[in-house]
Amino acid sequence: MSNKENFLNCYQDLQRAAVSYIKNPKGSTHILFIDHALKILEKLGDRKANLFKIRIVDLKRKLKSTKKASSHNLADEILTIGLLLKPS
């Protein structure tokens, strides 16, 4: 797969994670999608992928230790990172 396809897959995984998190913040499906996006970024290994990997790992920490009141803010952050990853 090309880098463009890999970044598109990460974008789609993060979209799915955001929807899953809004629907069920206490579930674990959103973590699975985020983990899959991280695996794709690890395979790429370039500078852009490493920068986004750091942001996603930080976001994952926030997801594990948050209250429901901020779930929409975190979903927005997931989507923002995904949009930045989306190839043009």
PyMOL Python script that loads the backbone (N, CA, C, O; Angstrom):
from pymol import cmd

cmd.read_pdbstr("""\
ATOM      1  N   MET A   1       0.826  -1.181   0.000  1.00  0.00           N
ATOM      2  CA  MET A   1       0.000   0.000   0.000  1.00  0.00           C
ATOM      3  C   MET A   1       0.872   1.247   0.000  1.00  0.00           C
ATOM      4  O   MET A   1       1.954   1.269   0.586  1.00  0.00           O
ATOM      5  N   SER A   2       0.390   2.260  -0.654  1.00  0.00           N
ATOM      6  CA  SER A   2       1.132   3.521  -0.689  1.00  0.00           C
ATOM      7  C   SER A   2       0.913   4.305   0.609  1.00  0.00           C
ATOM      8  O   SER A   2       0.013   4.005   1.394  1.00  0.00           O
ATOM      9  N   ASN A   3       1.751   5.302   0.807  1.00  0.00           N
ATOM     10  CA  ASN A   3       1.600   6.155   1.992  1.00  0.00           C
ATOM     11  C   ASN A   3       0.245   6.840   2.007  1.00  0.00           C
ATOM     12  O   ASN A   3      -0.376   6.988   3.060  1.00  0.00           O
ATOM     13  N   LYS A   4      -0.208   7.258   0.828  1.00  0.00           N
ATOM     14  CA  LYS A   4      -1.497   7.946   0.737  1.00  0.00           C
ATOM     15  C   LYS A   4      -2.624   7.030   1.218  1.00  0.00           C
ATOM     16  O   LYS A   4      -3.505   7.467   1.959  1.00  0.00           O
ATOM     17  N   GLU A   5      -2.598   5.770   0.802  1.00  0.00           N
ATOM     18  CA  GLU A   5      -3.623   4.813   1.234  1.00  0.00           C
ATOM     19  C   GLU A   5      -3.527   4.539   2.730  1.00  0.00           C
ATOM     20  O   GLU A   5      -4.548   4.398   3.403  1.00  0.00           O
ATOM     21  N   ASN A   6      -2.318   4.463   3.247  1.00  0.00           N
ATOM     22  CA  ASN A   6      -2.139   4.231   4.680  1.00  0.00           C
ATOM     23  C   ASN A   6      -2.668   5.397   5.507  1.00  0.00           C
ATOM     24  O   ASN A   6      -3.324   5.188   6.528  1.00  0.00           O
ATOM     25  N   PHE A   7      -2.389   6.618   5.072  1.00  0.00           N
ATOM     26  CA  PHE A   7      -2.914   7.778   5.791  1.00  0.00           C
ATOM     27  C   PHE A   7      -4.436   7.838   5.692  1.00  0.00           C
ATOM     28  O   PHE A   7      -5.103   8.243   6.644  1.00  0.00           O
ATOM     29  N   LEU A   8      -4.987   7.441   4.554  1.00  0.00           N
ATOM     30  CA  LEU A   8      -6.442   7.401   4.407  1.00  0.00           C
ATOM     31  C   LEU A   8      -7.037   6.363   5.355  1.00  0.00           C
ATOM     32  O   LEU A   8      -8.082   6.607   5.958  1.00  0.00           O
ATOM     33  N   ASN A   9      -6.392   5.220   5.493  1.00  0.00           N
ATOM     34  CA  ASN A   9      -6.870   4.193   6.429  1.00  0.00           C
ATOM     35  C   ASN A   9      -6.830   4.693   7.873  1.00  0.00           C
ATOM     36  O   ASN A   9      -7.739   4.410   8.653  1.00  0.00           O
ATOM     37  N   CYS A  10      -5.787   5.430   8.227  1.00  0.00           N
ATOM     38  CA  CYS A  10      -5.707   6.014   9.576  1.00  0.00           C
ATOM     39  C   CYS A  10      -6.838   7.003   9.794  1.00  0.00           C
ATOM     40  O   CYS A  10      -7.474   7.013  10.848  1.00  0.00           O
ATOM     41  N   TYR A  11      -7.080   7.825   8.799  1.00  0.00           N
ATOM     42  CA  TYR A  11      -8.176   8.801   8.875  1.00  0.00           C
ATOM     43  C   TYR A  11      -9.503   8.090   9.108  1.00  0.00           C
ATOM     44  O   TYR A  11     -10.288   8.501   9.962  1.00  0.00           O
ATOM     45  N   GLN A  12      -9.756   7.026   8.352  1.00  0.00           N
ATOM     46  CA  GLN A  12     -11.013   6.291   8.492  1.00  0.00           C
ATOM     47  C   GLN A  12     -11.108   5.615   9.856  1.00  0.00           C
ATOM     48  O   GLN A  12     -12.183   5.588  10.456  1.00  0.00           O
ATOM     49  N   ASP A  13     -10.011   5.074  10.347  1.00  0.00           N
ATOM     50  CA  ASP A  13     -10.020   4.465  11.681  1.00  0.00           C
ATOM     51  C   ASP A  13     -10.339   5.500  12.754  1.00  0.00           C
ATOM     52  O   ASP A  13     -11.090   5.216  13.688  1.00  0.00           O
ATOM     53  N   LEU A  14      -9.782   6.679  12.627  1.00  0.00           N
ATOM     54  CA  LEU A  14     -10.041   7.725  13.617  1.00  0.00           C
ATOM     55  C   LEU A  14     -11.476   8.240  13.523  1.00  0.00           C
ATOM     56  O   LEU A  14     -12.069   8.607  14.537  1.00  0.00           O
ATOM     57  N   GLN A  15     -12.034   8.269  12.323  1.00  0.00           N
ATOM     58  CA  GLN A  15     -13.450   8.622  12.173  1.00  0.00           C
ATOM     59  C   GLN A  15     -14.315   7.608  12.911  1.00  0.00           C
ATOM     60  O   GLN A  15     -15.220   7.974  13.661  1.00  0.00           O
ATOM     61  N   ARG A  16     -14.027   6.339  12.689  1.00  0.00           N
ATOM     62  CA  ARG A  16     -14.788   5.273  13.349  1.00  0.00           C
ATOM     63  C   ARG A  16     -14.620   5.346  14.862  1.00  0.00           C
ATOM     64  O   ARG A  16     -15.572   5.115  15.608  1.00  0.00           O
ATOM     65  N   ALA A  17     -13.419   5.664  15.312  1.00  0.00           N
ATOM     66  CA  ALA A  17     -13.172   5.772  16.750  1.00  0.00           C
ATOM     67  C   ALA A  17     -13.993   6.901  17.362  1.00  0.00           C
ATOM     68  O   ALA A  17     -14.538   6.746  18.455  1.00  0.00           O
ATOM     69  N   ALA A  18     -14.087   8.020  16.677  1.00  0.00           N
ATOM     70  CA  ALA A  18     -14.855   9.155  17.198  1.00  0.00           C
ATOM     71  C   ALA A  18     -16.333   8.811  17.308  1.00  0.00           C
ATOM     72  O   ALA A  18     -16.968   9.117  18.317  1.00  0.00           O
ATOM     73  N   VAL A  19     -16.882   8.179  16.282  1.00  0.00           N
ATOM     74  CA  VAL A  19     -18.298   7.794  16.312  1.00  0.00           C
ATOM     75  C   VAL A  19     -18.540   6.782  17.421  1.00  0.00           C
ATOM     76  O   VAL A  19     -19.519   6.886  18.160  1.00  0.00           O
ATOM     77  N   SER A  20     -17.661   5.816  17.537  1.00  0.00           N
ATOM     78  CA  SER A  20     -17.795   4.795  18.574  1.00  0.00           C
ATOM     79  C   SER A  20     -17.710   5.412  19.962  1.00  0.00           C
ATOM     80  O   SER A  20     -18.449   5.022  20.866  1.00  0.00           O
ATOM     81  N   TYR A  21     -16.810   6.375  20.133  1.00  0.00           N
ATOM     82  CA  TYR A  21     -16.642   7.009  21.438  1.00  0.00           C
ATOM     83  C   TYR A  21     -17.864   7.831  21.823  1.00  0.00           C
ATOM     84  O   TYR A  21     -18.261   7.840  22.989  1.00  0.00           O
ATOM     85  N   ILE A  22     -18.464   8.520  20.862  1.00  0.00           N
ATOM     86  CA  ILE A  22     -19.663   9.305  21.169  1.00  0.00           C
ATOM     87  C   ILE A  22     -20.823   8.389  21.535  1.00  0.00           C
ATOM     88  O   ILE A  22     -21.583   8.677  22.459  1.00  0.00           O
ATOM     89  N   LYS A  23     -20.954   7.284  20.805  1.00  0.00           N
ATOM     90  CA  LYS A  23     -22.073   6.373  21.066  1.00  0.00           C
ATOM     91  C   LYS A  23     -21.911   5.620  22.381  1.00  0.00           C
ATOM     92  O   LYS A  23     -22.891   5.384  23.087  1.00  0.00           O
ATOM     93  N   ASN A  24     -20.679   5.243  22.711  1.00  0.00           N
ATOM     94  CA  ASN A  24     -20.450   4.455  23.918  1.00  0.00           C
ATOM     95  C   ASN A  24     -19.079   4.796  24.511  1.00  0.00           C
ATOM     96  O   ASN A  24     -18.106   4.086  24.259  1.00  0.00           O
ATOM     97  N   PRO A  25     -18.992   5.872  25.293  1.00  0.00           N
ATOM     98  CA  PRO A  25     -17.698   6.290  25.844  1.00  0.00           C
ATOM     99  C   PRO A  25     -17.071   5.272  26.798  1.00  0.00           C
ATOM    100  O   PRO A  25     -15.853   5.258  26.976  1.00  0.00           O
ATOM    101  N   LYS A  26     -17.886   4.434  27.403  1.00  0.00           N
ATOM    102  CA  LYS A  26     -17.340   3.452  28.342  1.00  0.00           C
ATOM    103  C   LYS A  26     -16.931   2.155  27.656  1.00  0.00           C
ATOM    104  O   LYS A  26     -16.352   1.275  28.293  1.00  0.00           O
ATOM    105  N   GLY A  27     -17.222   2.028  26.374  1.00  0.00           N
ATOM    106  CA  GLY A  27     -16.865   0.823  25.630  1.00  0.00           C
ATOM    107  C   GLY A  27     -15.388   0.806  25.273  1.00  0.00           C
ATOM    108  O   GLY A  27     -14.629   1.697  25.654  1.00  0.00           O
ATOM    109  N   SER A  28     -14.999  -0.214  24.542  1.00  0.00           N
ATOM    110  CA  SER A  28     -13.587  -0.330  24.174  1.00  0.00           C
ATOM    111  C   SER A  28     -13.372  -0.352  22.665  1.00  0.00           C
ATOM    112  O   SER A  28     -12.235  -0.477  22.210  1.00  0.00           O
ATOM    113  N   THR A  29     -14.431  -0.236  21.891  1.00  0.00           N
ATOM    114  CA  THR A  29     -14.295  -0.305  20.439  1.00  0.00           C
ATOM    115  C   THR A  29     -13.461   0.849  19.898  1.00  0.00           C
ATOM    116  O   THR A  29     -12.663   0.658  18.981  1.00  0.00           O
ATOM    117  N   HIS A  30     -13.635   2.032  20.451  1.00  0.00           N
ATOM    118  CA  HIS A  30     -12.868   3.183  19.969  1.00  0.00           C
ATOM    119  C   HIS A  30     -11.368   2.983  20.192  1.00  0.00           C
ATOM    120  O   HIS A  30     -10.552   3.453  19.399  1.00  0.00           O
ATOM    121  N   ILE A  31     -11.014   2.298  21.255  1.00  0.00           N
ATOM    122  CA  ILE A  31      -9.591   2.016  21.516  1.00  0.00           C
ATOM    123  C   ILE A  31      -9.034   1.063  20.454  1.00  0.00           C
ATOM    124  O   ILE A  31      -7.885   1.203  20.036  1.00  0.00           O
ATOM    125  N   LEU A  32      -9.844   0.099  20.020  1.00  0.00           N
ATOM    126  CA  LEU A  32      -9.399  -0.825  18.969  1.00  0.00           C
ATOM    127  C   LEU A  32      -9.095  -0.077  17.668  1.00  0.00           C
ATOM    128  O   LEU A  32      -8.084  -0.337  17.015  1.00  0.00           O
ATOM    129  N   PHE A  33      -9.977   0.851  17.302  1.00  0.00           N
ATOM    130  CA  PHE A  33      -9.743   1.632  16.086  1.00  0.00           C
ATOM    131  C   PHE A  33      -8.495   2.506  16.226  1.00  0.00           C
ATOM    132  O   PHE A  33      -7.721   2.642  15.279  1.00  0.00           O
ATOM    133  N   ILE A  34      -8.304   3.089  17.391  1.00  0.00           N
ATOM    134  CA  ILE A  34      -7.123   3.932  17.615  1.00  0.00           C
ATOM    135  C   ILE A  34      -5.853   3.082  17.580  1.00  0.00           C
ATOM    136  O   ILE A  34      -4.840   3.499  17.017  1.00  0.00           O
ATOM    137  N   ASP A  35      -5.905   1.893  18.179  1.00  0.00           N
ATOM    138  CA  ASP A  35      -4.747   0.994  18.142  1.00  0.00           C
ATOM    139  C   ASP A  35      -4.394   0.601  16.710  1.00  0.00           C
ATOM    140  O   ASP A  35      -3.218   0.524  16.354  1.00  0.00           O
ATOM    141  N   HIS A  36      -5.418   0.353  15.891  1.00  0.00           N
ATOM    142  CA  HIS A  36      -5.160  -0.011  14.498  1.00  0.00           C
ATOM    143  C   HIS A  36      -4.519   1.151  13.743  1.00  0.00           C
ATOM    144  O   HIS A  36      -3.602   0.947  12.947  1.00  0.00           O
ATOM    145  N   ALA A  37      -4.996   2.359  13.989  1.00  0.00           N
ATOM    146  CA  ALA A  37      -4.388   3.535  13.355  1.00  0.00           C
ATOM    147  C   ALA A  37      -2.927   3.683  13.789  1.00  0.00           C
ATOM    148  O   ALA A  37      -2.068   4.031  12.979  1.00  0.00           O
ATOM    149  N   LEU A  38      -2.653   3.421  15.057  1.00  0.00           N
ATOM    150  CA  LEU A  38      -1.267   3.498  15.548  1.00  0.00           C
ATOM    151  C   LEU A  38      -0.375   2.460  14.878  1.00  0.00           C
ATOM    152  O   LEU A  38       0.775   2.753  14.550  1.00  0.00           O
ATOM    153  N   LYS A  39      -0.889   1.257  14.674  1.00  0.00           N
ATOM    154  CA  LYS A  39      -0.099   0.213  14.002  1.00  0.00           C
ATOM    155  C   LYS A  39       0.258   0.624  12.578  1.00  0.00           C
ATOM    156  O   LYS A  39       1.378   0.396  12.121  1.00  0.00           O
ATOM    157  N   ILE A  40      -0.696   1.227  11.886  1.00  0.00           N
ATOM    158  CA  ILE A  40      -0.426   1.687  10.520  1.00  0.00           C
ATOM    159  C   ILE A  40       0.656   2.763  10.533  1.00  0.00           C
ATOM    160  O   ILE A  40       1.561   2.745   9.698  1.00  0.00           O
ATOM    161  N   LEU A  41       0.567   3.694  11.473  1.00  0.00           N
ATOM    162  CA  LEU A  41       1.565   4.761  11.554  1.00  0.00           C
ATOM    163  C   LEU A  41       2.940   4.216  11.920  1.00  0.00           C
ATOM    164  O   LEU A  41       3.953   4.729  11.445  1.00  0.00           O
ATOM    165  N   GLU A  42       2.986   3.190  12.754  1.00  0.00           N
ATOM    166  CA  GLU A  42       4.274   2.582  13.107  1.00  0.00           C
ATOM    167  C   GLU A  42       4.922   1.939  11.888  1.00  0.00           C
ATOM    168  O   GLU A  42       6.142   1.989  11.734  1.00  0.00           O
ATOM    169  N   LYS A  43       4.111   1.337  11.022  1.00  0.00           N
ATOM    170  CA  LYS A  43       4.651   0.726   9.802  1.00  0.00           C
ATOM    171  C   LYS A  43       5.253   1.774   8.878  1.00  0.00           C
ATOM    172  O   LYS A  43       6.271   1.530   8.230  1.00  0.00           O
ATOM    173  N   LEU A  44       4.622   2.940   8.821  1.00  0.00           N
ATOM    174  CA  LEU A  44       5.124   3.996   7.937  1.00  0.00           C
ATOM    175  C   LEU A  44       6.475   4.512   8.407  1.00  0.00           C
ATOM    176  O   LEU A  44       7.430   4.564   7.631  1.00  0.00           O
ATOM    177  N   GLY A  45       6.556   4.891   9.670  1.00  0.00           N
ATOM    178  CA  GLY A  45       7.827   5.270  10.275  1.00  0.00           C
ATOM    179  C   GLY A  45       8.451   6.571   9.803  1.00  0.00           C
ATOM    180  O   GLY A  45       9.567   6.880  10.220  1.00  0.00           O
ATOM    181  N   ASP A  46       7.790   7.351   8.955  1.00  0.00           N
ATOM    182  CA  ASP A  46       8.389   8.625   8.547  1.00  0.00           C
ATOM    183  C   ASP A  46       8.111   9.709   9.589  1.00  0.00           C
ATOM    184  O   ASP A  46       7.434   9.465  10.589  1.00  0.00           O
ATOM    185  N   ARG A  47       8.632  10.889   9.346  1.00  0.00           N
ATOM    186  CA  ARG A  47       8.531  11.976  10.333  1.00  0.00           C
ATOM    187  C   ARG A  47       7.082  12.368  10.600  1.00  0.00           C
ATOM    188  O   ARG A  47       6.688  12.547  11.752  1.00  0.00           O
ATOM    189  N   LYS A  48       6.298  12.501   9.553  1.00  0.00           N
ATOM    190  CA  LYS A  48       4.891  12.886   9.707  1.00  0.00           C
ATOM    191  C   LYS A  48       4.147  11.840  10.531  1.00  0.00           C
ATOM    192  O   LYS A  48       3.368  12.182  11.420  1.00  0.00           O
ATOM    193  N   ALA A  49       4.389  10.576  10.236  1.00  0.00           N
ATOM    194  CA  ALA A  49       3.715   9.494  10.964  1.00  0.00           C
ATOM    195  C   ALA A  49       4.108   9.506  12.435  1.00  0.00           C
ATOM    196  O   ALA A  49       3.260   9.298  13.303  1.00  0.00           O
ATOM    197  N   ASN A  50       5.376   9.746  12.725  1.00  0.00           N
ATOM    198  CA  ASN A  50       5.832   9.771  14.116  1.00  0.00           C
ATOM    199  C   ASN A  50       5.208  10.920  14.903  1.00  0.00           C
ATOM    200  O   ASN A  50       4.869  10.756  16.074  1.00  0.00           O
ATOM    201  N   LEU A  51       5.055  12.071  14.273  1.00  0.00           N
ATOM    202  CA  LEU A  51       4.427  13.209  14.953  1.00  0.00           C
ATOM    203  C   LEU A  51       2.968  12.908  15.290  1.00  0.00           C
ATOM    204  O   LEU A  51       2.501  13.222  16.384  1.00  0.00           O
ATOM    205  N   PHE A  52       2.263  12.308  14.359  1.00  0.00           N
ATOM    206  CA  PHE A  52       0.867  11.973  14.617  1.00  0.00           C
ATOM    207  C   PHE A  52       0.742  10.831  15.615  1.00  0.00           C
ATOM    208  O   PHE A  52      -0.217  10.775  16.386  1.00  0.00           O
ATOM    209  N   LYS A  53       1.698   9.936  15.599  1.00  0.00           N
ATOM    210  CA  LYS A  53       1.681   8.828  16.559  1.00  0.00           C
ATOM    211  C   LYS A  53       1.765   9.366  17.984  1.00  0.00           C
ATOM    212  O   LYS A  53       1.068   8.877  18.873  1.00  0.00           O
ATOM    213  N   ILE A  54       2.603  10.357  18.204  1.00  0.00           N
ATOM    214  CA  ILE A  54       2.736  10.969  19.529  1.00  0.00           C
ATOM    215  C   ILE A  54       1.418  11.607  19.953  1.00  0.00           C
ATOM    216  O   ILE A  54       0.987  11.451  21.095  1.00  0.00           O
ATOM    217  N   ARG A  55       0.782  12.323  19.034  1.00  0.00           N
ATOM    218  CA  ARG A  55      -0.499  12.971  19.354  1.00  0.00           C
ATOM    219  C   ARG A  55      -1.586  11.947  19.661  1.00  0.00           C
ATOM    220  O   ARG A  55      -2.403  12.156  20.557  1.00  0.00           O
ATOM    221  N   ILE A  56      -1.596  10.846  18.924  1.00  0.00           N
ATOM    222  CA  ILE A  56      -2.631   9.833  19.129  1.00  0.00           C
ATOM    223  C   ILE A  56      -2.409   9.088  20.442  1.00  0.00           C
ATOM    224  O   ILE A  56      -3.376   8.764  21.132  1.00  0.00           O
ATOM    225  N   VAL A  57      -1.163   8.812  20.799  1.00  0.00           N
ATOM    226  CA  VAL A  57      -0.876   8.157  22.080  1.00  0.00           C
ATOM    227  C   VAL A  57      -1.310   9.058  23.232  1.00  0.00           C
ATOM    228  O   VAL A  57      -1.872   8.578  24.216  1.00  0.00           O
ATOM    229  N   ASP A  58      -1.054  10.353  23.116  1.00  0.00           N
ATOM    230  CA  ASP A  58      -1.501  11.301  24.140  1.00  0.00           C
ATOM    231  C   ASP A  58      -3.029  11.319  24.223  1.00  0.00           C
ATOM    232  O   ASP A  58      -3.592  11.352  25.317  1.00  0.00           O
ATOM    233  N   LEU A  59      -3.679  11.298  23.097  1.00  0.00           N
ATOM    234  CA  LEU A  59      -5.143  11.266  23.059  1.00  0.00           C
ATOM    235  C   LEU A  59      -5.681   9.985  23.691  1.00  0.00           C
ATOM    236  O   LEU A  59      -6.694  10.008  24.390  1.00  0.00           O
ATOM    237  N   LYS A  60      -5.014   8.891  23.445  1.00  0.00           N
ATOM    238  CA  LYS A  60      -5.431   7.604  24.019  1.00  0.00           C
ATOM    239  C   LYS A  60      -5.368   7.651  25.545  1.00  0.00           C
ATOM    240  O   LYS A  60      -6.241   7.105  26.219  1.00  0.00           O
ATOM    241  N   ARG A  61      -4.348   8.297  26.088  1.00  0.00           N
ATOM    242  CA  ARG A  61      -4.253   8.460  27.546  1.00  0.00           C
ATOM    243  C   ARG A  61      -5.429   9.274  28.073  1.00  0.00           C
ATOM    244  O   ARG A  61      -6.010   8.941  29.106  1.00  0.00           O
ATOM    245  N   LYS A  62      -5.774  10.333  27.362  1.00  0.00           N
ATOM    246  CA  LYS A  62      -6.904  11.166  27.774  1.00  0.00           C
ATOM    247  C   LYS A  62      -8.206  10.376  27.747  1.00  0.00           C
ATOM    248  O   LYS A  62      -9.048  10.529  28.632  1.00  0.00           O
ATOM    249  N   LEU A  63      -8.370   9.539  26.743  1.00  0.00           N
ATOM    250  CA  LEU A  63      -9.603   8.761  26.618  1.00  0.00           C
ATOM    251  C   LEU A  63      -9.788   7.800  27.780  1.00  0.00           C
ATOM    252  O   LEU A  63     -10.913   7.551  28.213  1.00  0.00           O
ATOM    253  N   LYS A  64      -8.699   7.266  28.279  1.00  0.00           N
ATOM    254  CA  LYS A  64      -8.788   6.294  29.369  1.00  0.00           C
ATOM    255  C   LYS A  64      -9.075   6.948  30.710  1.00  0.00           C
ATOM    256  O   LYS A  64      -9.517   6.274  31.641  1.00  0.00           O
ATOM    257  N   SER A  65      -8.833   8.246  30.827  1.00  0.00           N
ATOM    258  CA  SER A  65      -8.989   8.890  32.132  1.00  0.00           C
ATOM    259  C   SER A  65      -9.881  10.127  32.071  1.00  0.00           C
ATOM    260  O   SER A  65      -9.528  11.171  32.619  1.00  0.00           O
ATOM    261  N   THR A  66     -11.022  10.020  31.416  1.00  0.00           N
ATOM    262  CA  THR A  66     -11.884  11.197  31.304  1.00  0.00           C
ATOM    263  C   THR A  66     -13.266  10.939  31.848  1.00  0.00           C
ATOM    264  O   THR A  66     -13.677   9.804  32.089  1.00  0.00           O
ATOM    265  N   LYS A  67     -13.963  12.035  32.031  1.00  0.00           N
ATOM    266  CA  LYS A  67     -15.352  11.980  32.461  1.00  0.00           C
ATOM    267  C   LYS A  67     -16.237  12.140  31.232  1.00  0.00           C
ATOM    268  O   LYS A  67     -15.794  12.631  30.193  1.00  0.00           O
ATOM    269  N   LYS A  68     -17.478  11.725  31.360  1.00  0.00           N
ATOM    270  CA  LYS A  68     -18.385  11.772  30.218  1.00  0.00           C
ATOM    271  C   LYS A  68     -18.638  13.192  29.721  1.00  0.00           C
ATOM    272  O   LYS A  68     -18.923  13.383  28.538  1.00  0.00           O
ATOM    273  N   ALA A  69     -18.543  14.173  30.580  1.00  0.00           N
ATOM    274  CA  ALA A  69     -18.832  15.560  30.200  1.00  0.00           C
ATOM    275  C   ALA A  69     -17.937  16.046  29.067  1.00  0.00           C
ATOM    276  O   ALA A  69     -18.349  16.891  28.273  1.00  0.00           O
ATOM    277  N   SER A  70     -16.738  15.529  28.985  1.00  0.00           N
ATOM    278  CA  SER A  70     -15.817  16.000  27.956  1.00  0.00           C
ATOM    279  C   SER A  70     -15.754  15.068  26.752  1.00  0.00           C
ATOM    280  O   SER A  70     -14.835  15.178  25.941  1.00  0.00           O
ATOM    281  N   SER A  71     -16.713  14.155  26.621  1.00  0.00           N
ATOM    282  CA  SER A  71     -16.644  13.178  25.537  1.00  0.00           C
ATOM    283  C   SER A  71     -16.733  13.829  24.159  1.00  0.00           C
ATOM    284  O   SER A  71     -16.076  13.379  23.220  1.00  0.00           O
ATOM    285  N   HIS A  72     -17.537  14.882  24.027  1.00  0.00           N
ATOM    286  CA  HIS A  72     -17.635  15.536  22.726  1.00  0.00           C
ATOM    287  C   HIS A  72     -16.348  16.285  22.383  1.00  0.00           C
ATOM    288  O   HIS A  72     -15.963  16.347  21.215  1.00  0.00           O
ATOM    289  N   ASN A  73     -15.691  16.845  23.374  1.00  0.00           N
ATOM    290  CA  ASN A  73     -14.411  17.511  23.123  1.00  0.00           C
ATOM    291  C   ASN A  73     -13.362  16.509  22.659  1.00  0.00           C
ATOM    292  O   ASN A  73     -12.587  16.796  21.746  1.00  0.00           O
ATOM    293  N   LEU A  74     -13.335  15.340  23.282  1.00  0.00           N
ATOM    294  CA  LEU A  74     -12.365  14.328  22.879  1.00  0.00           C
ATOM    295  C   LEU A  74     -12.696  13.766  21.504  1.00  0.00           C
ATOM    296  O   LEU A  74     -11.791  13.508  20.710  1.00  0.00           O
ATOM    297  N   ALA A  75     -13.970  13.574  21.213  1.00  0.00           N
ATOM    298  CA  ALA A  75     -14.362  13.110  19.882  1.00  0.00           C
ATOM    299  C   ALA A  75     -13.954  14.140  18.832  1.00  0.00           C
ATOM    300  O   ALA A  75     -13.519  13.777  17.739  1.00  0.00           O
ATOM    301  N   ASP A  76     -14.092  15.409  19.160  1.00  0.00           N
ATOM    302  CA  ASP A  76     -13.670  16.476  18.256  1.00  0.00           C
ATOM    303  C   ASP A  76     -12.162  16.432  18.040  1.00  0.00           C
ATOM    304  O   ASP A  76     -11.682  16.649  16.927  1.00  0.00           O
ATOM    305  N   GLU A  77     -11.428  16.154  19.090  1.00  0.00           N
ATOM    306  CA  GLU A  77      -9.967  16.054  18.971  1.00  0.00           C
ATOM    307  C   GLU A  77      -9.570  14.858  18.103  1.00  0.00           C
ATOM    308  O   GLU A  77      -8.636  14.950  17.307  1.00  0.00           O
ATOM    309  N   ILE A  78     -10.280  13.738  18.257  1.00  0.00           N
ATOM    310  CA  ILE A  78     -10.019  12.558  17.422  1.00  0.00           C
ATOM    311  C   ILE A  78     -10.236  12.913  15.952  1.00  0.00           C
ATOM    312  O   ILE A  78      -9.406  12.597  15.100  1.00  0.00           O
ATOM    313  N   LEU A  79     -11.359  13.572  15.664  1.00  0.00           N
ATOM    314  CA  LEU A  79     -11.665  13.945  14.279  1.00  0.00           C
ATOM    315  C   LEU A  79     -10.667  14.951  13.724  1.00  0.00           C
ATOM    316  O   LEU A  79     -10.319  14.892  12.544  1.00  0.00           O
ATOM    317  N   THR A  80     -10.207  15.869  14.556  1.00  0.00           N
ATOM    318  CA  THR A  80      -9.230  16.864  14.106  1.00  0.00           C
ATOM    319  C   THR A  80      -7.926  16.194  13.700  1.00  0.00           C
ATOM    320  O   THR A  80      -7.358  16.521  12.657  1.00  0.00           O
ATOM    321  N   ILE A  81      -7.452  15.269  14.508  1.00  0.00           N
ATOM    322  CA  ILE A  81      -6.222  14.545  14.165  1.00  0.00           C
ATOM    323  C   ILE A  81      -6.438  13.750  12.885  1.00  0.00           C
ATOM    324  O   ILE A  81      -5.563  13.704  12.020  1.00  0.00           O
ATOM    325  N   GLY A  82      -7.608  13.122  12.769  1.00  0.00           N
ATOM    326  CA  GLY A  82      -7.916  12.362  11.560  1.00  0.00           C
ATOM    327  C   GLY A  82      -7.918  13.232  10.316  1.00  0.00           C
ATOM    328  O   GLY A  82      -7.397  12.834   9.275  1.00  0.00           O
ATOM    329  N   LEU A  83      -8.502  14.417  10.421  1.00  0.00           N
ATOM    330  CA  LEU A  83      -8.533  15.317   9.264  1.00  0.00           C
ATOM    331  C   LEU A  83      -7.136  15.788   8.876  1.00  0.00           C
ATOM    332  O   LEU A  83      -6.849  15.981   7.695  1.00  0.00           O
ATOM    333  N   LEU A  84      -6.277  15.969   9.857  1.00  0.00           N
ATOM    334  CA  LEU A  84      -4.902  16.359   9.550  1.00  0.00           C
ATOM    335  C   LEU A  84      -4.142  15.228   8.863  1.00  0.00           C
ATOM    336  O   LEU A  84      -3.223  15.477   8.082  1.00  0.00           O
ATOM    337  N   LEU A  85      -4.525  13.992   9.154  1.00  0.00           N
ATOM    338  CA  LEU A  85      -3.886  12.838   8.522  1.00  0.00           C
ATOM    339  C   LEU A  85      -4.406  12.574   7.115  1.00  0.00           C
ATOM    340  O   LEU A  85      -3.704  11.998   6.284  1.00  0.00           O
ATOM    341  N   LYS A  86      -5.633  12.996   6.853  1.00  0.00           N
ATOM    342  CA  LYS A  86      -6.286  12.686   5.577  1.00  0.00           C
ATOM    343  C   LYS A  86      -5.471  13.241   4.411  1.00  0.00           C
ATOM    344  O   LYS A  86      -5.128  14.423   4.385  1.00  0.00           O
ATOM    345  N   PRO A  87      -5.169  12.373   3.452  1.00  0.00           N
ATOM    346  CA  PRO A  87      -4.428  12.860   2.283  1.00  0.00           C
ATOM    347  C   PRO A  87      -5.307  13.756   1.417  1.00  0.00           C
ATOM    348  O   PRO A  87      -6.522  13.572   1.342  1.00  0.00           O
ATOM    349  N   SER A  88      -4.684  14.712   0.776  1.00  0.00           N
ATOM    350  CA  SER A  88      -5.458  15.638  -0.065  1.00  0.00           C
ATOM    351  C   SER A  88      -5.637  15.117  -1.472  1.00  0.00           C
ATOM    352  O   SER A  88      -6.264  15.778  -2.300  1.00  0.00           O
TER     353      SER A  88
END
""", "prot")
cmd.dss("prot")
cmd.show_as("cartoon", "prot")
cmd.util.cbc("prot")
cmd.orient("prot")
